[in-house]
């Protein structure tokens, strides 16, 4: 696959994964507050409320798990950036109660997908 074509494929796959994750969370009764929230160099894919808990969600989508599970691709650096963005968001909305960091791992195979929701991943 040509480098540019692969880049667009990965972006499309990532966007599709984020939409699947949003739908999945809504079906669980979780309220989406923001998507693709940016702070400095960090991005939070989804910010949501699960009851009284503010949840920061990283979505990882792959077309297969041949090279590992999607959640295995969340680096320590990504965790640090997510934490920084989460602190900035909490300050912005003056949130000072419970938070949680989740990963939604998706394997998307054109006609079907597998979703894994991993809660409280960083603590």
N, CA, C and O atoms as CSV, one atom per row, in Angstrom:
chain,resi,resn,atom,element,x,y,z
A,1,UNK,N,N,0.851,-1.174,0.000
A,1,UNK,CA,C,0.000,0.000,0.000
A,1,UNK,C,C,0.897,1.238,0.000
A,1,UNK,O,O,1.862,1.303,0.762
A,2,UNK,N,N,0.591,2.199,-0.833
A,2,UNK,CA,C,1.330,3.449,-0.918
A,2,UNK,C,C,1.270,4.168,0.429
A,2,UNK,O,O,0.255,4.092,1.122
A,3,UNK,N,N,2.334,4.857,0.804
A,3,UNK,CA,C,2.431,5.513,2.112
A,3,UNK,C,C,1.262,6.471,2.373
A,3,UNK,O,O,0.674,6.443,3.454
A,4,UNK,N,N,0.921,7.315,1.396
A,4,UNK,CA,C,-0.193,8.267,1.567
A,4,UNK,C,C,-1.531,7.542,1.686
A,4,UNK,O,O,-2.379,7.926,2.491
A,5,UNK,N,N,-1.718,6.494,0.885
A,5,UNK,CA,C,-2.958,5.717,0.938
A,5,UNK,C,C,-3.106,5.065,2.307
A,5,UNK,O,O,-4.196,5.048,2.878
A,6,UNK,N,N,-1.995,4.522,2.836
A,6,UNK,CA,C,-2.018,3.897,4.161
A,6,UNK,C,C,-2.367,4.928,5.226
A,6,UNK,O,O,-3.130,4.627,6.144
A,7,UNK,N,N,-1.823,6.143,5.121
A,7,UNK,CA,C,-2.105,7.206,6.088
A,7,UNK,C,C,-3.604,7.513,6.122
A,7,UNK,O,O,-4.197,7.610,7.196
A,8,UNK,N,N,-4.215,7.664,4.939
A,8,UNK,CA,C,-5.652,7.957,4.876
A,8,UNK,C,C,-6.474,6.782,5.375
A,8,UNK,O,O,-7.496,6.977,6.032
A,9,UNK,N,N,-6.038,5.553,5.071
A,9,UNK,CA,C,-6.729,4.364,5.558
A,9,UNK,C,C,-6.722,4.346,7.085
A,9,UNK,O,O,-7.751,4.082,7.707
A,10,UNK,N,N,-5.564,4.626,7.692
A,10,UNK,CA,C,-5.449,4.633,9.148
A,10,UNK,C,C,-6.304,5.728,9.767
A,10,UNK,O,O,-6.913,5.516,10.815
A,11,UNK,N,N,-6.359,6.906,9.130
A,11,UNK,CA,C,-7.201,7.990,9.640
A,11,UNK,C,C,-8.675,7.607,9.561
A,11,UNK,O,O,-9.431,7.839,10.504
A,12,UNK,N,N,-9.083,7.023,8.440
A,12,UNK,CA,C,-10.476,6.572,8.287
A,12,UNK,C,C,-10.819,5.511,9.319
A,12,UNK,O,O,-11.893,5.546,9.919
A,13,UNK,N,N,-9.918,4.575,9.524
A,13,UNK,CA,C,-10.128,3.501,10.497
A,13,UNK,C,C,-10.239,4.092,11.902
A,13,UNK,O,O,-11.096,3.684,12.686
A,14,UNK,N,N,-9.372,5.050,12.215
A,14,UNK,CA,C,-9.419,5.703,13.525
A,14,UNK,C,C,-10.716,6.451,13.748
A,14,UNK,O,O,-11.305,6.374,14.826
A,15,UNK,N,N,-11.166,7.177,12.730
A,15,UNK,CA,C,-12.431,7.921,12.828
A,15,UNK,C,C,-13.605,6.954,12.990
A,15,UNK,O,O,-14.494,7.179,13.811
A,16,UNK,N,N,-13.602,5.883,12.205
A,16,UNK,CA,C,-14.666,4.882,12.313
A,16,UNK,C,C,-14.675,4.285,13.724
A,16,UNK,O,O,-15.738,4.095,14.315
A,17,UNK,N,N,-13.501,3.997,14.253
A,17,UNK,CA,C,-13.392,3.453,15.599
A,17,UNK,C,C,-13.943,4.394,16.650
A,17,UNK,O,O,-14.620,3.962,17.582
A,18,UNK,N,N,-13.657,5.680,16.505
A,18,UNK,CA,C,-14.169,6.659,17.466
A,18,UNK,C,C,-15.691,6.735,17.419
A,18,UNK,O,O,-16.333,6.879,18.460
A,19,UNK,N,N,-16.270,6.641,16.235
A,19,UNK,CA,C,-17.727,6.653,16.114
A,19,UNK,C,C,-18.343,5.389,16.726
A,19,UNK,O,O,-19.383,5.454,17.382
A,20,UNK,N,N,-17.698,4.251,16.509
A,20,UNK,CA,C,-18.164,2.993,17.111
A,20,UNK,C,C,-18.094,3.100,18.635
A,20,UNK,O,O,-19.019,2.689,19.336
A,21,UNK,N,N,-16.996,3.653,19.138
A,21,UNK,CA,C,-16.816,3.791,20.589
A,21,UNK,C,C,-17.871,4.718,21.190
A,21,UNK,O,O,-18.417,4.431,22.255
A,22,UNK,N,N,-18.156,5.824,20.512
A,22,UNK,CA,C,-19.185,6.751,21.013
A,22,UNK,C,C,-20.542,6.060,21.098
A,22,UNK,O,O,-21.249,6.195,22.097
A,23,UNK,N,N,-20.901,5.330,20.063
A,23,UNK,CA,C,-22.166,4.603,20.048
A,23,UNK,C,C,-22.199,3.562,21.178
A,23,UNK,O,O,-23.201,3.427,21.881
A,24,UNK,N,N,-21.115,2.847,21.337
A,24,UNK,CA,C,-20.991,1.836,22.391
A,24,UNK,C,C,-21.214,2.461,23.772
A,24,UNK,O,O,-21.968,1.929,24.587
A,25,UNK,N,N,-20.551,3.597,24.027
A,25,UNK,CA,C,-20.686,4.269,25.322
A,25,UNK,C,C,-22.116,4.753,25.550
A,25,UNK,O,O,-22.663,4.596,26.641
A,26,UNK,N,N,-22.719,5.343,24.514
A,26,UNK,CA,C,-24.109,5.815,24.646
A,26,UNK,C,C,-25.053,4.662,24.983
A,26,UNK,O,O,-25.971,4.822,25.787
A,27,UNK,N,N,-24.828,3.503,24.369
A,27,UNK,CA,C,-25.668,2.326,24.651
A,27,UNK,C,C,-25.534,1.883,26.106
A,27,UNK,O,O,-26.450,1.269,26.653
A,28,UNK,N,N,-24.403,2.188,26.733
A,28,UNK,CA,C,-24.181,1.855,28.148
A,28,UNK,C,C,-24.699,2.955,29.073
A,28,UNK,O,O,-24.548,2.863,30.291
A,29,UNK,N,N,-25.316,4.006,28.496
A,29,UNK,CA,C,-25.856,5.093,29.298
A,29,UNK,C,C,-24.836,6.149,29.683
A,29,UNK,O,O,-25.098,6.986,30.546
A,30,UNK,N,N,-23.683,6.113,29.051
A,30,UNK,CA,C,-22.621,7.080,29.335
A,30,UNK,C,C,-22.836,8.299,28.435
A,30,UNK,O,O,-23.072,8.163,27.235
A,31,UNK,N,N,-22.752,9.475,29.024
A,31,UNK,CA,C,-23.017,10.723,28.285
A,31,UNK,C,C,-21.707,11.292,27.731
A,31,UNK,O,O,-20.758,11.537,28.475
A,32,UNK,N,N,-21.675,11.496,26.418
A,32,UNK,CA,C,-20.500,12.073,25.747
A,32,UNK,C,C,-20.533,13.589,25.934
A,32,UNK,O,O,-21.511,14.242,25.569
A,33,UNK,N,N,-19.471,14.143,26.500
A,33,UNK,CA,C,-19.369,15.588,26.681
A,33,UNK,C,C,-18.591,16.248,25.557
A,33,UNK,O,O,-18.987,17.299,25.052
A,34,UNK,N,N,-17.479,15.628,25.164
A,34,UNK,CA,C,-16.609,16.193,24.119
A,34,UNK,C,C,-15.944,15.059,23.367
A,34,UNK,O,O,-15.757,13.962,23.893
A,35,UNK,N,N,-15.591,15.348,22.128
A,35,UNK,CA,C,-14.774,14.422,21.351
A,35,UNK,C,C,-13.601,15.201,20.782
A,35,UNK,O,O,-13.720,16.381,20.452
A,36,UNK,N,N,-12.478,14.529,20.673
A,36,UNK,CA,C,-11.256,15.104,20.111
A,36,UNK,C,C,-10.864,16.416,20.785
A,36,UNK,O,O,-10.528,17.391,20.113
A,37,UNK,N,N,-10.908,16.433,22.106
A,37,UNK,CA,C,-10.516,17.605,22.887
A,37,UNK,C,C,-9.000,17.750,22.841
A,37,UNK,O,O,-8.268,16.808,23.146
A,38,UNK,N,N,-8.540,18.927,22.460
A,38,UNK,CA,C,-7.100,19.169,22.343
A,38,UNK,C,C,-6.623,20.137,23.408
A,38,UNK,O,O,-7.285,21.125,23.727
A,39,UNK,N,N,-5.450,19.823,23.951
A,39,UNK,CA,C,-4.750,20.712,24.867
A,39,UNK,C,C,-3.264,20.577,24.561
A,39,UNK,O,O,-2.677,19.509,24.737
A,40,UNK,N,N,-2.664,21.671,24.103
A,40,UNK,CA,C,-1.254,21.649,23.739
A,40,UNK,C,C,-1.020,20.531,22.714
A,40,UNK,O,O,-1.637,20.535,21.649
A,41,UNK,N,N,-0.136,19.575,23.026
A,41,UNK,CA,C,0.157,18.492,22.078
A,41,UNK,C,C,-0.713,17.258,22.327
A,41,UNK,O,O,-0.583,16.252,21.631
A,42,UNK,N,N,-1.581,17.339,23.303
A,42,UNK,CA,C,-2.376,16.164,23.695
A,42,UNK,C,C,-3.786,16.220,23.129
A,42,UNK,O,O,-4.348,17.293,22.906
A,43,UNK,N,N,-4.337,15.039,22.905
A,43,UNK,CA,C,-5.733,14.940,22.471
A,43,UNK,C,C,-6.417,13.842,23.278
A,43,UNK,O,O,-5.867,12.761,23.486
A,44,UNK,N,N,-7.617,14.148,23.720
A,44,UNK,CA,C,-8.460,13.157,24.372
A,44,UNK,C,C,-9.546,12.777,23.375
A,44,UNK,O,O,-10.310,13.637,22.936
A,45,UNK,N,N,-9.623,11.509,23.015
A,45,UNK,CA,C,-10.585,11.077,22.001
A,45,UNK,C,C,-12.020,11.341,22.448
A,45,UNK,O,O,-12.824,11.882,21.689
A,46,UNK,N,N,-12.335,10.957,23.682
A,46,UNK,CA,C,-13.694,11.122,24.202
A,46,UNK,C,C,-13.616,11.544,25.665
A,46,UNK,O,O,-12.844,10.990,26.447
A,47,UNK,N,N,-14.427,12.532,26.018
A,47,UNK,CA,C,-14.623,12.894,27.416
A,47,UNK,C,C,-16.099,12.653,27.693
A,47,UNK,O,O,-16.963,13.112,26.945
A,48,UNK,N,N,-16.383,11.934,28.765
A,48,UNK,CA,C,-17.766,11.513,29.025
A,48,UNK,C,C,-18.060,11.519,30.523
A,48,UNK,O,O,-17.159,11.628,31.355
A,49,UNK,N,N,-19.345,11.401,30.837
A,49,UNK,CA,C,-19.794,11.246,32.218
A,49,UNK,C,C,-20.449,9.878,32.361
A,49,UNK,O,O,-21.383,9.537,31.636
A,50,UNK,N,N,-19.940,9.108,33.309
A,50,UNK,CA,C,-20.520,7.815,33.659
A,50,UNK,C,C,-21.068,7.988,35.070
A,50,UNK,O,O,-20.358,7.769,36.051
A,51,UNK,N,N,-22.327,8.380,35.162
A,51,UNK,CA,C,-22.892,8.770,36.451
A,51,UNK,C,C,-22.224,10.065,36.883
A,51,UNK,O,O,-22.276,11.063,36.164
A,52,UNK,N,N,-21.598,10.054,38.048
A,52,UNK,CA,C,-20.905,11.247,38.550
A,52,UNK,C,C,-19.414,11.224,38.222
A,52,UNK,O,O,-18.681,12.131,38.619
A,53,UNK,N,N,-18.960,10.206,37.509
A,53,UNK,CA,C,-17.534,10.040,37.207
A,53,UNK,C,C,-17.210,10.645,35.846
A,53,UNK,O,O,-17.851,10.322,34.846
A,54,UNK,N,N,-16.202,11.531,35.814
A,54,UNK,CA,C,-15.707,12.106,34.569
A,54,UNK,C,C,-14.725,11.103,33.966
A,54,UNK,O,O,-13.764,10.696,34.619
A,55,UNK,N,N,-14.972,10.708,32.722
A,55,UNK,CA,C,-14.189,9.640,32.092
A,55,UNK,C,C,-13.467,10.177,30.858
A,55,UNK,O,O,-14.063,10.826,29.998
A,56,UNK,N,N,-12.167,9.888,30.796
A,56,UNK,CA,C,-11.337,10.254,29.649
A,56,UNK,C,C,-11.021,8.959,28.912
A,56,UNK,O,O,-10.449,8.030,29.482
A,57,UNK,N,N,-11.400,8.912,27.640
A,57,UNK,CA,C,-11.328,7.657,26.888
A,57,UNK,C,C,-10.371,7.786,25.710
A,57,UNK,O,O,-10.469,8.715,24.909
A,58,UNK,N,N,-9.446,6.839,25.623
A,58,UNK,CA,C,-8.575,6.689,24.463
A,58,UNK,C,C,-9.152,5.557,23.634
A,58,UNK,O,O,-9.432,4.478,24.156
A,59,UNK,N,N,-9.330,5.803,22.338
A,59,UNK,CA,C,-9.863,4.783,21.440
A,59,UNK,C,C,-8.727,4.296,20.544
A,59,UNK,O,O,-8.055,5.092,19.888
A,60,UNK,N,N,-8.526,2.990,20.526
A,60,UNK,CA,C,-7.505,2.392,19.669
A,60,UNK,C,C,-8.193,1.399,18.744
A,60,UNK,O,O,-8.850,0.461,19.196
A,61,UNK,N,N,-8.034,1.617,17.444
A,61,UNK,CA,C,-8.688,0.774,16.445
A,61,UNK,C,C,-7.639,0.171,15.516
A,61,UNK,O,O,-6.738,0.865,15.044
A,62,UNK,N,N,-7.764,-1.091,15.269
A,62,UNK,CA,C,-6.894,-1.798,14.328
A,62,UNK,C,C,-7.780,-2.693,13.458
A,62,UNK,O,O,-8.903,-3.033,13.831
A,63,UNK,N,N,-7.255,-3.062,12.305
A,63,UNK,CA,C,-8.014,-3.955,11.427
A,63,UNK,C,C,-7.798,-5.421,11.799
A,63,UNK,O,O,-8.554,-6.291,11.367
A,64,UNK,N,N,-6.763,-5.693,12.601
A,64,UNK,CA,C,-6.534,-7.047,13.106
A,64,UNK,C,C,-5.684,-6.945,14.366
A,64,UNK,O,O,-5.172,-5.877,14.703
A,65,UNK,N,N,-5.546,-8.065,15.048
A,65,UNK,CA,C,-4.661,-8.076,16.215
A,65,UNK,C,C,-3.383,-8.862,15.912
A,65,UNK,O,O,-2.729,-9.381,16.817
A,66,UNK,N,N,-3.048,-8.939,14.643
A,66,UNK,CA,C,-1.871,-9.677,14.203
A,66,UNK,C,C,-0.599,-9.197,14.904
A,66,UNK,O,O,0.252,-10.008,15.271
A,67,UNK,N,N,-0.470,-7.881,15.091
A,67,UNK,CA,C,0.723,-7.317,15.722
A,67,UNK,C,C,0.511,-7.022,17.202
A,67,UNK,O,O,1.381,-6.428,17.840
A,68,UNK,N,N,-0.616,-7.421,17.754
A,68,UNK,CA,C,-0.931,-7.177,19.159
A,68,UNK,C,C,-2.307,-6.563,19.296
A,68,UNK,O,O,-2.899,-6.098,18.322
A,69,UNK,N,N,-2.803,-6.567,20.517
A,69,UNK,CA,C,-4.120,-5.983,20.779
A,69,UNK,C,C,-4.033,-4.462,20.679
A,69,UNK,O,O,-3.015,-3.876,21.045
A,70,UNK,N,N,-5.093,-3.820,20.186
A,70,UNK,CA,C,-5.046,-2.358,20.013
A,70,UNK,C,C,-4.638,-1.598,21.273
A,70,UNK,O,O,-3.893,-0.621,21.195
A,71,UNK,N,N,-5.126,-2.046,22.441
A,71,UNK,CA,C,-4.814,-1.331,23.681
A,71,UNK,C,C,-3.329,-1.366,24.032
A,71,UNK,O,O,-2.857,-0.537,24.810
A,72,UNK,N,N,-2.593,-2.315,23.468
A,72,UNK,CA,C,-1.154,-2.407,23.718
A,72,UNK,C,C,-0.378,-1.268,23.068
A,72,UNK,O,O,0.806,-1.081,23.349
A,73,UNK,N,N,-1.040,-0.506,22.200
A,73,UNK,CA,C,-0.379,0.578,21.477
A,73,UNK,C,C,-0.545,1.933,22.164
A,73,UNK,O,O,-0.222,2.964,21.575
A,74,UNK,N,N,-1.045,1.944,23.404
A,74,UNK,CA,C,-1.111,3.182,24.181
A,74,UNK,C,C,0.206,3.272,24.948
A,74,UNK,O,O,0.443,2.521,25.895
A,75,UNK,N,N,1.052,4.196,24.524
A,75,UNK,CA,C,2.381,4.326,25.110
A,75,UNK,C,C,2.351,5.090,26.429
A,75,UNK,O,O,1.360,5.739,26.764
A,76,UNK,N,N,3.436,5.003,27.160
A,76,UNK,CA,C,3.587,5.768,28.391
A,76,UNK,C,C,3.513,7.267,28.087
A,76,UNK,O,O,2.924,8.031,28.852
A,77,UNK,N,N,4.105,7.678,26.981
A,77,UNK,CA,C,4.059,9.091,26.576
A,77,UNK,C,C,2.611,9.519,26.328
A,77,UNK,O,O,2.214,10.613,26.730
A,78,UNK,N,N,1.816,8.661,25.667
A,78,UNK,CA,C,0.409,8.964,25.412
A,78,UNK,C,C,-0.343,9.091,26.733
A,78,UNK,O,O,-1.183,9.978,26.886
A,79,UNK,N,N,-0.047,8.212,27.686
A,79,UNK,CA,C,-0.678,8.296,29.004
A,79,UNK,C,C,-0.380,9.643,29.655
A,79,UNK,O,O,-1.275,10.283,30.206
A,80,UNK,N,N,0.884,10.073,29.590
A,80,UNK,CA,C,1.282,11.354,30.184
A,80,UNK,C,C,0.546,12.513,29.525
A,80,UNK,O,O,0.069,13.417,30.211
A,81,UNK,N,N,0.450,12.494,28.200
A,81,UNK,CA,C,-0.245,13.559,27.475
A,81,UNK,C,C,-1.737,13.568,27.810
A,81,UNK,O,O,-2.337,14.631,27.973
A,82,UNK,N,N,-2.330,12.375,27.909
A,82,UNK,CA,C,-3.747,12.293,28.281
A,82,UNK,C,C,-3.969,12.883,29.668
A,82,UNK,O,O,-4.934,13.613,29.893
A,83,UNK,N,N,-3.072,12.563,30.592
A,83,UNK,CA,C,-3.198,13.067,31.957
A,83,UNK,C,C,-3.112,14.601,31.963
A,83,UNK,O,O,-3.900,15.261,32.640
A,84,UNK,N,N,-2.165,15.165,31.217
A,84,UNK,CA,C,-2.022,16.623,31.139
A,84,UNK,C,C,-3.289,17.261,30.578
A,84,UNK,O,O,-3.781,18.253,31.117
A,85,UNK,N,N,-3.815,16.693,29.498
A,85,UNK,CA,C,-5.036,17.233,28.889
A,85,UNK,C,C,-6.222,17.086,29.843
A,85,UNK,O,O,-7.063,17.980,29.931
A,86,UNK,N,N,-6.288,15.975,30.547
A,86,UNK,CA,C,-7.372,15.754,31.506
A,86,UNK,C,C,-7.320,16.791,32.626
A,86,UNK,O,O,-8.355,17.327,33.022
A,87,UNK,N,N,-6.124,17.076,33.140
A,87,UNK,CA,C,-5.987,18.078,34.200
A,87,UNK,C,C,-6.432,19.460,33.696
A,87,UNK,O,O,-7.094,20.204,34.419
A,88,UNK,N,N,-6.067,19.792,32.466
A,88,UNK,CA,C,-6.468,21.081,31.886
A,88,UNK,C,C,-7.985,21.141,31.724
A,88,UNK,O,O,-8.599,22.169,32.010
A,89,UNK,N,N,-8.590,20.047,31.268
A,89,UNK,CA,C,-10.042,20.014,31.087
A,89,UNK,C,C,-10.752,20.138,32.440
A,89,UNK,O,O,-11.742,20.859,32.565
A,90,UNK,N,N,-10.242,19.436,33.438
A,90,UNK,CA,C,-10.854,19.500,34.770
A,90,UNK,C,C,-10.773,20.915,35.334
A,90,UNK,O,O,-11.712,21.394,35.970
A,91,UNK,N,N,-9.656,21.570,35.099
A,91,UNK,CA,C,-9.518,22.959,35.558
A,91,UNK,C,C,-10.509,23.865,34.820
A,91,UNK,O,O,-11.129,24.744,35.418
A,92,UNK,N,N,-10.645,23.635,33.529
A,92,UNK,CA,C,-11.554,24.440,32.697
A,92,UNK,C,C,-12.998,24.348,33.197
A,92,UNK,O,O,-13.702,25.356,33.256
A,93,UNK,N,N,-13.436,23.141,33.556
A,93,UNK,CA,C,-14.829,22.975,33.986
A,93,UNK,C,C,-14.973,22.968,35.511
A,93,UNK,O,O,-16.069,22.777,36.039
A,94,UNK,N,N,-13.864,23.178,36.203
A,94,UNK,CA,C,-13.825,23.199,37.673
A,94,UNK,C,C,-14.363,21.892,38.267
A,94,UNK,O,O,-15.152,21.892,39.212
A,95,UNK,N,N,-13.914,20.793,37.686
A,95,UNK,CA,C,-14.298,19.451,38.152
A,95,UNK,C,C,-13.298,19.016,39.224
A,95,UNK,O,O,-12.093,19.002,38.974
A,96,UNK,N,N,-13.780,18.667,40.400
A,96,UNK,CA,C,-12.858,18.250,41.455
A,96,UNK,C,C,-13.327,16.985,42.174
A,96,UNK,O,O,-13.062,16.792,43.360
A,97,UNK,N,N,-14.020,16.138,41.438
A,97,UNK,CA,C,-14.434,14.869,42.025
A,97,UNK,C,C,-13.919,13.731,41.165
A,97,UNK,O,O,-12.978,13.928,40.397
A,98,UNK,N,N,-14.493,12.571,41.266
A,98,UNK,CA,C,-13.936,11.342,40.706
A,98,UNK,C,C,-13.729,11.383,39.186
A,98,UNK,O,O,-14.558,11.891,38.431
A,99,UNK,N,N,-12.571,10.817,38.770
A,99,UNK,CA,C,-12.265,10.673,37.339
A,99,UNK,C,C,-11.827,9.238,37.066
A,99,UNK,O,O,-11.530,8.466,37.978
A,100,UNK,N,N,-11.799,8.916,35.787
A,100,UNK,CA,C,-11.369,7.586,35.367
A,100,UNK,C,C,-10.778,7.696,33.960
A,100,UNK,O,O,-11.239,8.493,33.143
A,101,UNK,N,N,-9.764,6.894,33.692
A,101,UNK,CA,C,-9.194,6.795,32.349
A,101,UNK,C,C,-9.521,5.407,31.806
A,101,UNK,O,O,-9.230,4.396,32.444
A,102,UNK,N,N,-10.131,5.370,30.620
A,102,UNK,CA,C,-10.512,4.109,29.982
A,102,UNK,C,C,-9.851,4.001,28.611
A,102,UNK,O,O,-9.449,4.999,28.013
A,103,UNK,N,N,-9.752,2.783,28.140
A,103,UNK,CA,C,-9.359,2.528,26.745
A,103,UNK,C,C,-10.477,1.706,26.122
A,103,UNK,O,O,-10.956,0.735,26.708
A,104,UNK,N,N,-10.880,2.109,24.933
A,104,UNK,CA,C,-11.779,1.266,24.146
A,104,UNK,C,C,-10.954,0.745,22.979
A,104,UNK,O,O,-10.460,1.504,22.146
A,105,UNK,N,N,-10.825,-0.562,22.949
A,105,UNK,CA,C,-10.025,-1.273,21.961
A,105,UNK,C,C,-10.978,-1.889,20.942
A,105,UNK,O,O,-11.903,-2.620,21.298
A,106,UNK,N,N,-10.734,-1.579,19.665
A,106,UNK,CA,C,-11.633,-2.062,18.615
A,106,UNK,C,C,-10.828,-2.761,17.524
A,106,UNK,O,O,-9.829,-2.238,17.031
A,107,UNK,N,N,-11.281,-3.932,17.170
A,107,UNK,CA,C,-10.754,-4.604,15.981
A,107,UNK,C,C,-11.877,-4.569,14.961
A,107,UNK,O,O,-12.923,-5.194,15.138
A,108,UNK,N,N,-11.637,-3.820,13.885
A,108,UNK,CA,C,-12.667,-3.602,12.863
A,108,UNK,C,C,-12.326,-4.415,11.623
A,108,UNK,O,O,-11.278,-4.219,11.008
A,109,UNK,N,N,-13.217,-5.324,11.264
A,109,UNK,CA,C,-13.004,-6.185,10.103
A,109,UNK,C,C,-14.138,-6.007,9.098
A,109,UNK,O,O,-14.939,-6.914,8.873
A,110,UNK,N,N,-14.185,-4.840,8.511
A,110,UNK,CA,C,-15.141,-4.482,7.458
A,110,UNK,C,C,-16.606,-4.761,7.814
A,110,UNK,O,O,-17.397,-3.823,7.909
A,111,UNK,N,N,-16.985,-6.035,8.013
A,111,UNK,CA,C,-18.395,-6.359,8.251
A,111,UNK,C,C,-18.745,-6.531,9.720
A,111,UNK,O,O,-19.922,-6.615,10.071
A,112,UNK,N,N,-17.739,-6.585,10.581
A,112,UNK,CA,C,-18.005,-6.735,12.013
A,112,UNK,C,C,-16.862,-6.106,12.804
A,112,UNK,O,O,-15.803,-5.796,12.259
A,113,UNK,N,N,-17.099,-5.928,14.086
A,113,UNK,CA,C,-16.030,-5.413,14.933
A,113,UNK,C,C,-16.141,-5.990,16.339
A,113,UNK,O,O,-17.223,-6.342,16.810
A,114,UNK,N,N,-14.995,-6.072,16.986
A,114,UNK,CA,C,-14.916,-6.529,18.367
A,114,UNK,C,C,-14.551,-5.327,19.222
A,114,UNK,O,O,-13.636,-4.577,18.883
A,115,UNK,N,N,-15.256,-5.139,20.323
A,115,UNK,CA,C,-15.011,-4.007,21.213
A,115,UNK,C,C,-14.624,-4.533,22.585
A,115,UNK,O,O,-15.255,-5.439,23.129
A,116,UNK,N,N,-13.572,-3.941,23.127
A,116,UNK,CA,C,-13.163,-4.246,24.494
A,116,UNK,C,C,-13.087,-2.916,25.234
A,116,UNK,O,O,-12.356,-2.015,24.824
A,117,UNK,N,N,-13.844,-2.792,26.325
A,117,UNK,CA,C,-13.854,-1.575,27.135
A,117,UNK,C,C,-13.064,-1.858,28.407
A,117,UNK,O,O,-13.496,-2.640,29.254
A,118,UNK,N,N,-11.912,-1.223,28.534
A,118,UNK,CA,C,-11.040,-1.437,29.689
A,118,UNK,C,C,-11.115,-0.186,30.555
A,118,UNK,O,O,-10.693,0.895,30.145
A,119,UNK,N,N,-11.660,-0.349,31.760
A,119,UNK,CA,C,-11.858,0.786,32.649
A,119,UNK,C,C,-10.709,0.930,33.635
A,119,UNK,O,O,-10.061,-0.046,34.012
A,120,UNK,N,N,-10.471,2.195,34.049
A,120,UNK,CA,C,-9.458,2.495,35.068
A,120,UNK,C,C,-8.082,1.959,34.678
A,120,UNK,O,O,-7.442,1.268,35.470
A,121,UNK,N,N,-7.632,2.263,33.489
A,121,UNK,CA,C,-6.402,1.660,32.978
A,121,UNK,C,C,-5.124,2.228,33.570
A,121,UNK,O,O,-4.119,1.518,33.614
A,122,UNK,N,N,-5.113,3.459,34.021
A,122,UNK,CA,C,-3.856,4.069,34.427
A,122,UNK,C,C,-3.603,4.036,35.923
A,122,UNK,O,O,-2.555,4.499,36.374
A,123,UNK,N,N,-4.529,3.502,36.704
A,123,UNK,CA,C,-4.330,3.498,38.155
A,123,UNK,C,C,-4.477,2.111,38.719
A,123,UNK,O,O,-4.342,1.919,39.927
